Amino acid sequence: MCRNIKPLFNYDPPVTYDEMEAASLQFVRKVSGFTKPSKANEEAFNLAVEEVSEVVRKLMDSLVTNAEPRNREVEAERARERNQKRFGRA
């Protein structure tokens, strides 16, 4: 799975449309193998990003959980700690 695609569900504050679109773009890039499509493929690529974004939005709107929402700052700090252990100091 693409490392740039992050979990979007059950965060406080909730996921934004821009975050869903960014994840959709990363997914389409990964699946297609294109970072930036050629002119011939641009329309199909952009349509795929739009459609995936719509599906992601529907999914986020329909998911339910009893778990407490995760805090973005706490999760970001945990990620920094994991990276520190993995890569050491810069």
Buried (B, 14 or more C-beta within 10 A) or exposed (E): EEEEBBEBBBBEEEBEEEBBBBBBBBBBBBEBEEEEBEEEEEEEBEEBBEEBBEEBBEEBEEEEEEEEEBEEEEEEEEEEEEEEEEEEEE
